[in-house]
Amino acid sequence: MHNKFMKLSLTFILSSLIVFISSCSTIPEEINTTSKLMQKDDNLFINSHFKNPVDEDVVIALTNGYKLKKIDAIEKELIISSIDDGNIKRGYVNNIEAMLNSLEKVLTNELNLEINTSEKNKKIILESLLKDEMTFSISFNKNSSNSISNDVLYSKLSFFCQSFIDEQKSILEKSVFEDNSSFKKVVIIYSNKFDNAVNKLRLKYPNQIYIEIDDKNFDMAIQEVLEVNKSNERKLLISKLDRDIEIEHNPRIRKDIDKVYFLVDYAVGKAVAPSLRNYSIELSLFSSSEIFHDANNLNDLADFENILIPVPKKFINKANEKKFKSLKGEFESLLLEDYITIEKIIKNNLFNMPYLLNTGDIIFRKDRCLNRNMKFWKINISEFTNQS
């Protein structure tokens, strides 16, 4: 009788421990997907002009107009007809009329540029100008104060407050560290290429968890920092207590973290990101676009599903035209195209009105540097494959 009672007690204890070990950690407080930081609608700026849905041709015409790109007589008539039909909201009519006047001024006046840059960038800039079908003159002068470094993504282009990458990192730092209302820790996963950036973060945020990895040691390092190995050890201990009990074990991760910030390149990122998802789908994952710069096309982003990046989805979608060997090359082309749009605004004194860049809508104020209007997108390649 005594032995039977002891066996029942042991079984009860084991069952309780199994439930404890197999249970999932509590869901961390993620970035609010309804927040203004998140992408809601790629065409929100354009679509907000209309009372009712319109043909795609009208949307394209209006988009090109706000980008100060040439539109033909038919496209202009489509825009004017939308105004005359009352389908343009009253609050936007003045903006559209001002935009059409600005566009006429841009196409009438010759665009004069003087730039100091690399041969690679010269080719991209010339191709963009020729595609615009406008009159221009350009001098690639080595002594010009208007300098664009070869690596466009890290270059602070004239008139912008920061480089494309630095602006992403400013957005990330605010969202990952400064807006940390849960008071839980952030895990920073980085490779040695990013030592300088990580050292700056350590000085500002010394109480966070920093883990250096490469493309070989990442799995054990992740297990250790998430304390997955401790969960596995507890499971092994219980298995030894009663070998007749089969345990279905989902390793628990530590409960004092809710965000992971990647500072890795493509070679390391494509290995570590899927590995991390194997241990938790509940952590909020963040990265700049550096994690996939060397990817060949959008399908390669499958390794980075659910990572939050401060880059518009539409910007990334545009980079799938395959003119370059990597997404980084496409990004550079899009940013130089934006730079030319800003030159059009400045040279024609078209300040204080809304325009569109590839990175989002802007209003460029005179005597102020320009911030790109970039918001978070949670990587989901099905949003590309499912679109018509």
C-alpha positions as a Markdown table, in Angstrom:
| # | Residue | x | y | z |
|---|---|---|---|---|
| 1 | Met | 0.0 | 0.0 | 0.0 |
| 2 | His | 2.8 | 2.3 | 0.9 |
| 3 | Asn | 4.7 | 1.5 | -2.3 |
| 4 | Lys | 1.6 | 2.1 | -4.4 |
| 5 | Phe | 1.1 | 5.5 | -2.7 |
| 6 | Met | 4.8 | 6.5 | -3.4 |
| 7 | Lys | 4.4 | 5.5 | -7.1 |
| 8 | Leu | 1.3 | 7.6 | -7.5 |
| 9 | Ser | 3.0 | 10.6 | -5.8 |
| 10 | Leu | 6.0 | 10.3 | -8.1 |
| 11 | Thr | 3.8 | 10.2 | -11.1 |
| 12 | Phe | 1.9 | 13.3 | -10.0 |
| 13 | Ile | 5.1 | 15.2 | -9.4 |
| 14 | Leu | 6.5 | 14.2 | -12.8 |
| 15 | Ser | 3.3 | 15.2 | -14.5 |
| 16 | Ser | 3.4 | 18.6 | -12.8 |
| 17 | Leu | 7.0 | 19.1 | -13.8 |
| 18 | Ile | 6.4 | 18.1 | -17.4 |
| 19 | Val | 3.5 | 20.6 | -17.7 |
| 20 | Phe | 5.8 | 23.3 | -16.2 |
| 21 | Ile | 8.7 | 22.6 | -18.6 |
| 22 | Ser | 6.6 | 22.2 | -21.7 |
| 23 | Ser | 4.6 | 25.3 | -21.2 |
| 24 | Cys | 5.4 | 28.3 | -23.3 |
| 25 | Ser | 6.8 | 31.6 | -21.9 |
| 26 | Thr | 4.5 | 34.5 | -21.6 |
| 27 | Ile | 3.9 | 36.5 | -24.7 |
| 28 | Pro | 6.1 | 39.7 | -24.6 |
| 29 | Glu | 4.8 | 43.1 | -25.3 |
| 30 | Glu | 5.4 | 43.5 | -29.0 |
| 31 | Ile | 5.5 | 46.7 | -31.0 |
| 32 | Asn | 1.8 | 47.7 | -31.5 |
| 33 | Thr | 0.9 | 46.7 | -35.1 |
| 34 | Thr | -1.7 | 49.4 | -35.2 |
| 35 | Ser | 1.0 | 52.0 | -34.3 |
| 36 | Lys | 1.9 | 54.9 | -36.6 |
| 37 | Leu | 5.3 | 53.2 | -36.7 |
| 38 | Met | 3.9 | 50.3 | -38.7 |
| 39 | Gln | 3.1 | 50.2 | -42.4 |
| 40 | Lys | -0.6 | 50.4 | -43.0 |
| 41 | Asp | -1.0 | 51.0 | -46.7 |
| 42 | Asp | 1.8 | 51.4 | -49.2 |
| 43 | Asn | -0.3 | 53.8 | -51.2 |
| 44 | Leu | -1.9 | 55.6 | -48.3 |
| 45 | Phe | -0.6 | 59.0 | -49.3 |
| 46 | Ile | -2.1 | 58.7 | -52.8 |
| 47 | Asn | -5.2 | 56.7 | -51.9 |
| 48 | Ser | -6.2 | 59.3 | -49.3 |
| 49 | His | -6.8 | 61.8 | -52.1 |
| 50 | Phe | -9.8 | 59.9 | -53.4 |
| 51 | Lys | -13.4 | 59.7 | -52.2 |
| 52 | Asn | -13.9 | 56.4 | -54.1 |
| 53 | Pro | -11.6 | 53.8 | -55.6 |
| 54 | Val | -10.1 | 54.8 | -59.0 |
| 55 | Asp | -8.4 | 53.0 | -61.9 |
| 56 | Glu | -4.7 | 52.2 | -61.4 |
| 57 | Asp | -3.8 | 54.5 | -64.3 |
| 58 | Val | -5.0 | 57.5 | -62.2 |
| 59 | Val | -3.0 | 56.3 | -59.2 |
| 60 | Ile | 0.1 | 55.9 | -61.3 |
| 61 | Ala | -0.3 | 59.3 | -62.9 |
| 62 | Leu | -0.7 | 61.0 | -59.5 |
| 63 | Thr | 2.2 | 59.1 | -58.1 |
| 64 | Asn | 4.5 | 60.2 | -60.9 |
| 65 | Gly | 3.3 | 63.7 | -60.6 |
| 66 | Tyr | 4.2 | 63.9 | -56.9 |
| 67 | Lys | 7.6 | 62.4 | -57.7 |
| 68 | Leu | 8.1 | 65.3 | -60.2 |
| 69 | Lys | 8.4 | 62.8 | -63.1 |
| 70 | Lys | 7.1 | 63.5 | -66.5 |
| 71 | Ile | 3.4 | 62.7 | -67.2 |
| 72 | Asp | 1.9 | 62.9 | -70.6 |
| 73 | Ala | -1.3 | 64.8 | -71.7 |
| 74 | Ile | -3.5 | 61.7 | -71.2 |
| 75 | Glu | -2.2 | 61.2 | -67.6 |
| 76 | Lys | -2.7 | 64.8 | -66.8 |
| 77 | Glu | -6.2 | 64.7 | -68.1 |
| 78 | Leu | -7.0 | 61.7 | -65.9 |
| 79 | Ile | -5.9 | 63.7 | -62.8 |
| 80 | Ile | -7.9 | 66.8 | -63.9 |
| 81 | Ser | -11.0 | 64.6 | -64.6 |
| 82 | Ser | -10.8 | 63.2 | -61.1 |
| 83 | Ile | -11.0 | 66.7 | -59.8 |
| 84 | Asp | -13.8 | 67.8 | -62.1 |
| 85 | Asp | -15.8 | 64.6 | -61.2 |
| 86 | Gly | -15.6 | 65.5 | -57.5 |
| 87 | Asn | -13.7 | 62.3 | -56.7 |
| 88 | Ile | -10.7 | 64.2 | -55.3 |
| 89 | Lys | -11.3 | 65.2 | -51.7 |
| 90 | Arg | -11.6 | 69.0 | -51.4 |
| 91 | Gly | -8.7 | 69.3 | -49.0 |
| 92 | Tyr | -6.3 | 67.8 | -51.7 |
| 93 | Val | -7.4 | 69.8 | -54.7 |
| 94 | Asn | -5.0 | 72.7 | -54.0 |
| 95 | Asn | -2.1 | 70.4 | -53.4 |
| 96 | Ile | -2.7 | 68.6 | -56.7 |
| 97 | Glu | -3.0 | 71.9 | -58.6 |
| 98 | Ala | 0.2 | 73.2 | -57.0 |
| 99 | Met | 2.0 | 69.9 | -57.8 |
| 100 | Leu | 1.0 | 70.1 | -61.5 |
| 101 | Asn | 2.3 | 73.7 | -61.6 |
| 102 | Ser | 5.5 | 72.5 | -59.9 |
| 103 | Leu | 5.9 | 69.7 | -62.4 |
| 104 | Glu | 5.5 | 72.1 | -65.4 |
| 105 | Lys | 8.2 | 74.3 | -63.9 |
| 106 | Val | 10.6 | 71.3 | -63.5 |
| 107 | Leu | 10.0 | 70.1 | -67.0 |
| 108 | Thr | 10.5 | 73.6 | -68.5 |
| 109 | Asn | 13.7 | 74.5 | -66.7 |
| 110 | Glu | 17.0 | 72.8 | -67.3 |
| 111 | Leu | 18.3 | 71.0 | -64.3 |
| 112 | Asn | 22.0 | 71.8 | -63.6 |
| 113 | Leu | 24.0 | 69.5 | -61.4 |
| 114 | Glu | 27.6 | 69.3 | -60.2 |
| 115 | Ile | 28.5 | 66.2 | -58.3 |
| 116 | Asn | 31.7 | 64.5 | -57.1 |
| 117 | Thr | 31.1 | 60.7 | -57.0 |
| 118 | Ser | 32.3 | 57.3 | -58.2 |
| 119 | Glu | 32.0 | 55.8 | -61.7 |
| 120 | Lys | 29.3 | 53.4 | -60.5 |
| 121 | Asn | 27.2 | 56.2 | -59.1 |
| 122 | Lys | 27.7 | 58.3 | -62.2 |
| 123 | Lys | 26.2 | 55.6 | -64.4 |
| 124 | Ile | 23.1 | 55.3 | -62.1 |
| 125 | Ile | 22.5 | 59.0 | -61.9 |
| 126 | Leu | 22.8 | 59.4 | -65.7 |
| 127 | Glu | 20.4 | 56.5 | -66.3 |
| 128 | Ser | 17.9 | 58.0 | -63.9 |
| 129 | Leu | 18.1 | 61.5 | -65.5 |
| 130 | Leu | 17.6 | 60.1 | -69.0 |
| 131 | Lys | 14.6 | 58.1 | -67.9 |
| 132 | Asp | 13.1 | 61.3 | -66.6 |
| 133 | Glu | 13.0 | 62.7 | -70.2 |
| 134 | Met | 13.9 | 66.2 | -69.0 |
| 135 | Thr | 16.5 | 68.8 | -70.0 |
| 136 | Phe | 19.6 | 68.6 | -67.8 |
| 137 | Ser | 23.3 | 69.4 | -67.7 |
| 138 | Ile | 25.7 | 67.6 | -65.3 |
| 139 | Ser | 29.3 | 68.0 | -64.4 |
| 140 | Phe | 31.1 | 65.3 | -62.5 |
| 141 | Asn | 33.6 | 67.6 | -60.8 |
| 142 | Lys | 36.1 | 66.1 | -58.4 |
| 143 | Asn | 36.4 | 69.4 | -56.6 |
| 144 | Ser | 32.7 | 69.8 | -56.1 |
| 145 | Ser | 31.5 | 70.2 | -52.5 |
| 146 | Asn | 28.5 | 68.1 | -53.4 |
| 147 | Ser | 30.0 | 64.7 | -52.8 |
| 148 | Ile | 28.4 | 61.3 | -52.8 |
| 149 | Ser | 30.5 | 58.4 | -51.6 |
| 150 | Asn | 30.6 | 55.2 | -53.5 |
| 151 | Asp | 28.6 | 53.3 | -50.9 |
| 152 | Val | 25.3 | 55.3 | -51.2 |
| 153 | Leu | 23.5 | 53.6 | -48.4 |
| 154 | Tyr | 26.1 | 55.0 | -45.9 |
| 155 | Ser | 26.5 | 58.4 | -47.5 |
| 156 | Lys | 24.8 | 61.4 | -46.0 |
| 157 | Leu | 23.4 | 62.7 | -49.3 |
| 158 | Ser | 23.1 | 66.5 | -49.6 |
| 159 | Phe | 20.0 | 68.0 | -48.0 |
| 160 | Phe | 19.3 | 64.8 | -45.9 |
| 161 | Cys | 19.8 | 64.8 | -42.1 |
| 162 | Gln | 21.4 | 61.3 | -42.1 |
| 163 | Ser | 22.4 | 58.5 | -44.4 |
| 164 | Phe | 19.9 | 55.8 | -45.2 |
| 165 | Ile | 21.5 | 53.3 | -42.8 |
| 166 | Asp | 22.0 | 55.9 | -40.0 |
| 167 | Glu | 18.4 | 57.0 | -40.2 |
| 168 | Gln | 17.3 | 53.4 | -39.9 |
| 169 | Lys | 19.5 | 52.9 | -36.8 |
| 170 | Ser | 18.1 | 56.0 | -35.2 |
| 171 | Ile | 14.6 | 54.7 | -35.6 |
| 172 | Leu | 15.6 | 51.3 | -34.3 |
| 173 | Glu | 17.4 | 52.7 | -31.3 |
| 174 | Lys | 14.3 | 54.7 | -30.3 |
| 175 | Ser | 11.9 | 51.8 | -30.7 |
| 176 | Val | 14.1 | 49.0 | -29.3 |
| 177 | Phe | 15.7 | 50.8 | -26.4 |
| 178 | Glu | 14.1 | 54.1 | -25.6 |
| 179 | Asp | 10.5 | 53.0 | -26.0 |
| 180 | Asn | 10.9 | 50.0 | -23.8 |
| 181 | Ser | 7.8 | 50.2 | -21.7 |
| 182 | Ser | 7.9 | 46.5 | -20.6 |
| 183 | Phe | 11.3 | 47.1 | -18.8 |
| 184 | Lys | 12.5 | 43.7 | -20.0 |
| 185 | Lys | 15.9 | 43.2 | -21.5 |
| 186 | Val | 16.9 | 43.4 | -25.1 |
| 187 | Val | 19.3 | 40.8 | -26.7 |
| 188 | Ile | 21.7 | 42.3 | -29.2 |
| 189 | Ile | 23.0 | 39.6 | -31.5 |
| 190 | Tyr | 25.9 | 40.9 | -33.5 |
| 191 | Ser | 29.0 | 39.8 | -35.6 |
| 192 | Asn | 32.4 | 41.4 | -35.4 |
| 193 | Lys | 31.8 | 43.5 | -38.5 |
| 194 | Phe | 29.5 | 45.7 | -36.2 |
| 195 | Asp | 31.9 | 46.0 | -33.2 |
| 196 | Asn | 32.0 | 49.8 | -33.5 |
| 197 | Ala | 28.2 | 50.2 | -33.5 |
| 198 | Val | 27.8 | 47.7 | -30.6 |
| 199 | Asn | 30.5 | 49.5 | -28.5 |
| 200 | Lys | 28.4 | 52.7 | -28.8 |
| 201 | Leu | 25.3 | 50.8 | -27.7 |
| 202 | Arg | 27.1 | 49.3 | -24.7 |
| 203 | Leu | 28.0 | 52.8 | -23.5 |
| 204 | Lys | 24.4 | 54.0 | -23.7 |
| 205 | Tyr | 22.6 | 50.7 | -22.7 |
| 206 | Pro | 25.0 | 48.7 | -20.5 |
| 207 | Asn | 22.3 | 46.6 | -18.9 |
| 208 | Gln | 21.2 | 44.8 | -22.0 |
| 209 | Ile | 22.4 | 41.4 | -23.2 |
| 210 | Tyr | 25.1 | 41.4 | -25.9 |
| 211 | Ile | 26.1 | 38.2 | -27.8 |
| 212 | Glu | 28.7 | 38.0 | -30.5 |
| 213 | Ile | 28.3 | 35.2 | -33.0 |
| 214 | Asp | 29.5 | 34.0 | -36.4 |
| 215 | Asp | 28.0 | 31.7 | -39.0 |
| 216 | Lys | 29.4 | 28.6 | -37.1 |
| 217 | Asn | 28.9 | 29.1 | -33.3 |
| 218 | Phe | 25.5 | 30.8 | -33.5 |
| 219 | Asp | 23.2 | 28.0 | -32.4 |
| 220 | Met | 25.0 | 27.1 | -29.1 |
| 221 | Ala | 25.4 | 30.8 | -28.3 |
| 222 | Ile | 21.7 | 31.5 | -28.8 |
| 223 | Gln | 20.7 | 28.5 | -26.7 |
| 224 | Glu | 23.0 | 29.7 | -23.9 |
| 225 | Val | 21.7 | 33.3 | -23.8 |
| 226 | Leu | 18.0 | 32.2 | -24.1 |
| 227 | Glu | 18.7 | 29.6 | -21.4 |
| 228 | Val | 17.3 | 26.9 | -23.7 |
| 229 | Asn | 20.1 | 24.6 | -22.6 |
| 230 | Lys | 18.9 | 24.8 | -18.9 |
| 231 | Ser | 15.3 | 23.8 | -20.1 |
| 232 | Asn | 16.8 | 20.8 | -21.9 |
| 233 | Glu | 18.8 | 19.8 | -18.9 |
| 234 | Arg | 15.6 | 19.8 | -16.7 |
| 235 | Lys | 13.8 | 17.7 | -19.3 |
| 236 | Leu | 16.7 | 15.2 | -19.3 |
| 237 | Leu | 16.7 | 15.1 | -15.5 |
| 238 | Ile | 12.9 | 14.2 | -15.5 |
| 239 | Ser | 13.4 | 11.6 | -18.1 |
| 240 | Lys | 15.9 | 9.8 | -15.9 |
| 241 | Leu | 13.5 | 9.7 | -13.0 |
| 242 | Asp | 11.0 | 7.6 | -15.0 |
| 243 | Arg | 12.2 | 6.3 | -18.4 |
| 244 | Asp | 8.7 | 4.9 | -19.1 |
| 245 | Ile | 7.2 | 8.4 | -19.5 |
| 246 | Glu | 7.5 | 9.9 | -22.9 |
| 247 | Ile | 7.9 | 13.7 | -22.7 |
| 248 | Glu | 7.0 | 16.1 | -25.5 |
| 249 | His | 9.3 | 19.0 | -24.8 |
| 250 | Asn | 9.2 | 22.5 | -26.1 |
| 251 | Pro | 12.1 | 24.3 | -24.5 |
| 252 | Arg | 11.3 | 27.4 | -22.5 |
| 253 | Ile | 13.3 | 30.5 | -23.0 |
| 254 | Arg | 14.0 | 33.0 | -20.2 |
| 255 | Lys | 11.2 | 35.4 | -19.3 |
| 256 | Asp | 13.1 | 38.6 | -18.8 |
| 257 | Ile | 13.7 | 39.4 | -22.5 |
| 258 | Asp | 11.2 | 40.4 | -25.1 |
| 259 | Lys | 13.2 | 42.0 | -28.0 |
| 260 | Val | 16.1 | 40.9 | -30.2 |
| 261 | Tyr | 18.1 | 43.3 | -32.2 |
| 262 | Phe | 20.2 | 41.9 | -35.0 |
| 263 | Leu | 23.5 | 43.6 | -36.1 |
| 264 | Val | 24.7 | 41.1 | -38.6 |
| 265 | Asp | 25.2 | 40.9 | -42.4 |
| 266 | Tyr | 23.5 | 38.6 | -44.8 |
| 267 | Ala | 25.9 | 35.6 | -44.5 |
| 268 | Val | 25.4 | 35.4 | -40.7 |
| 269 | Gly | 21.8 | 36.6 | -40.7 |
| 270 | Lys | 20.4 | 34.0 | -43.0 |
| 271 | Ala | 21.7 | 31.3 | -40.6 |
| 272 | Val | 20.9 | 32.9 | -37.2 |
| 273 | Ala | 17.4 | 34.3 | -37.9 |
| 274 | Pro | 15.7 | 30.9 | -38.7 |
| 275 | Ser | 17.6 | 29.3 | -35.8 |
| 276 | Leu | 16.2 | 31.9 | -33.4 |
| 277 | Arg | 12.7 | 31.3 | -34.6 |
| 278 | Asn | 13.0 | 27.6 | -33.7 |
| 279 | Tyr | 13.2 | 28.6 | -30.0 |
| 280 | Ser | 10.6 | 31.3 | -29.9 |
| 281 | Ile | 8.0 | 32.9 | -32.2 |
| 282 | Glu | 7.0 | 35.3 | -29.5 |
| 283 | Leu | 10.1 | 37.6 | -29.3 |
| 284 | Ser | 9.9 | 40.9 | -31.3 |
| 285 | Leu | 12.8 | 40.8 | -33.8 |
| 286 | Phe | 14.4 | 44.0 | -35.1 |
| 287 | Ser | 17.1 | 44.8 | -37.7 |
| 288 | Ser | 18.2 | 47.3 | -40.3 |
| 289 | Ser | 18.1 | 46.4 | -43.9 |
| 290 | Glu | 21.8 | 45.5 | -43.6 |
| 291 | Ile | 20.8 | 42.0 | -42.7 |
| 292 | Phe | 19.7 | 41.3 | -46.3 |
| 293 | His | 21.7 | 43.7 | -48.5 |
| 294 | Asp | 23.5 | 40.9 | -50.2 |
| 295 | Ala | 20.3 | 38.9 | -51.0 |
| 296 | Asn | 19.8 | 38.4 | -54.7 |
| 297 | Asn | 16.0 | 38.9 | -54.7 |
| 298 | Leu | 12.9 | 39.1 | -52.6 |
| 299 | Asn | 12.5 | 35.4 | -52.2 |
| 300 | Asp | 15.8 | 35.4 | -50.2 |
| 301 | Leu | 13.9 | 37.4 | -47.5 |
| 302 | Ala | 12.1 | 34.2 | -46.5 |
| 303 | Asp | 14.9 | 33.6 | -44.0 |
| 304 | Phe | 14.0 | 36.8 | -42.2 |
| 305 | Glu | 10.2 | 36.4 | -41.8 |
| 306 | Asn | 8.7 | 38.5 | -39.0 |
| 307 | Ile | 11.7 | 40.7 | -38.5 |
| 308 | Leu | 10.7 | 44.3 | -38.1 |
| 309 | Ile | 12.7 | 46.7 | -40.3 |
| 310 | Pro | 12.3 | 50.5 | -40.6 |
| 311 | Val | 12.0 | 50.5 | -44.4 |
| 312 | Pro | 8.8 | 50.8 | -46.4 |
| 313 | Lys | 7.5 | 47.6 | -48.0 |
| 314 | Lys | 7.0 | 49.5 | -51.3 |
| 315 | Phe | 10.6 | 50.6 | -51.3 |
| 316 | Ile | 11.8 | 47.0 | -51.0 |
| 317 | Asn | 9.3 | 45.8 | -53.6 |
| 318 | Lys | 10.7 | 48.4 | -56.1 |
| 319 | Ala | 14.1 | 46.9 | -55.5 |
| 320 | Asn | 13.0 | 43.7 | -57.2 |
| 321 | Glu | 13.6 | 44.9 | -60.7 |
| 322 | Lys | 16.7 | 42.8 | -61.0 |
| 323 | Lys | 18.9 | 45.4 | -62.7 |
| 324 | Phe | 21.7 | 44.7 | -60.1 |
| 325 | Lys | 23.2 | 41.6 | -58.6 |
| 326 | Ser | 21.9 | 42.3 | -55.1 |
| 327 | Leu | 19.1 | 44.2 | -53.3 |
| 328 | Lys | 21.8 | 46.6 | -52.1 |
| 329 | Gly | 22.5 | 47.7 | -55.7 |
| 330 | Glu | 18.8 | 48.3 | -56.2 |
| 331 | Phe | 18.5 | 50.3 | -53.0 |
| 332 | Glu | 21.4 | 52.6 | -54.1 |
| 333 | Ser | 19.6 | 53.3 | -57.4 |
| 334 | Leu | 16.3 | 54.2 | -55.6 |
| 335 | Leu | 18.1 | 56.5 | -53.2 |
| 336 | Leu | 20.0 | 58.3 | -56.0 |
| 337 | Glu | 16.6 | 58.7 | -57.7 |
| 338 | Asp | 15.3 | 60.4 | -54.5 |
| 339 | Tyr | 18.4 | 62.6 | -54.5 |
| 340 | Ile | 17.6 | 63.8 | -58.0 |
| 341 | Thr | 14.0 | 64.6 | -56.9 |
| 342 | Ile | 15.3 | 66.7 | -54.1 |
| 343 | Glu | 17.6 | 68.6 | -56.5 |
| 344 | Lys | 14.5 | 69.3 | -58.7 |
| 345 | Ile | 12.7 | 70.8 | -55.6 |
| 346 | Ile | 15.7 | 73.0 | -54.6 |
| 347 | Lys | 16.7 | 74.2 | -58.0 |
| 348 | Asn | 13.1 | 75.3 | -58.7 |
| 349 | Asn | 12.4 | 76.6 | -55.2 |
| 350 | Leu | 9.4 | 74.3 | -54.7 |
| 351 | Phe | 9.5 | 74.1 | -50.9 |
| 352 | Asn | 6.7 | 73.6 | -48.3 |
| 353 | Met | 4.6 | 71.3 | -50.5 |
| 354 | Pro | 4.1 | 67.5 | -50.4 |
| 355 | Tyr | 6.1 | 65.3 | -52.7 |
| 356 | Leu | 6.8 | 61.6 | -53.0 |
| 357 | Leu | 10.2 | 59.9 | -52.6 |
| 358 | Asn | 10.8 | 56.1 | -53.0 |
| 359 | Thr | 11.1 | 56.1 | -49.2 |
| 360 | Gly | 7.8 | 57.8 | -48.6 |
| 361 | Asp | 6.0 | 61.2 | -48.7 |
| 362 | Ile | 7.8 | 64.3 | -47.6 |
| 363 | Ile | 7.4 | 68.1 | -47.2 |
| 364 | Phe | 10.7 | 69.7 | -47.7 |
| 365 | Arg | 11.2 | 72.9 | -45.6 |
| 366 | Lys | 13.7 | 75.5 | -46.7 |
| 367 | Asp | 16.8 | 75.7 | -44.5 |
| 368 | Arg | 16.1 | 72.4 | -42.8 |
| 369 | Cys | 17.6 | 69.0 | -43.5 |
| 370 | Leu | 15.3 | 66.3 | -44.6 |
| 371 | Asn | 14.3 | 63.1 | -42.8 |
| 372 | Arg | 12.9 | 60.2 | -44.8 |
| 373 | Asn | 9.4 | 59.1 | -43.9 |
| 374 | Met | 10.3 | 55.5 | -43.1 |
| 375 | Lys | 8.1 | 53.2 | -41.0 |
| 376 | Phe | 8.4 | 49.7 | -39.8 |
| 377 | Trp | 7.4 | 46.7 | -42.0 |
| 378 | Lys | 7.3 | 43.2 | -40.6 |
| 379 | Ile | 8.9 | 41.0 | -43.3 |
| 380 | Asn | 6.4 | 38.8 | -44.9 |
| 381 | Ile | 7.2 | 37.7 | -48.5 |
| 382 | Ser | 3.7 | 36.4 | -49.1 |
| 383 | Glu | 2.7 | 40.0 | -49.4 |
| 384 | Phe | 4.8 | 40.1 | -52.6 |
| 385 | Thr | 4.0 | 36.7 | -54.0 |
| 386 | Asn | 0.2 | 37.2 | -53.5 |
| 387 | Gln | 0.0 | 40.6 | -55.2 |
| 388 | Ser | -1.2 | 40.8 | -58.8 |
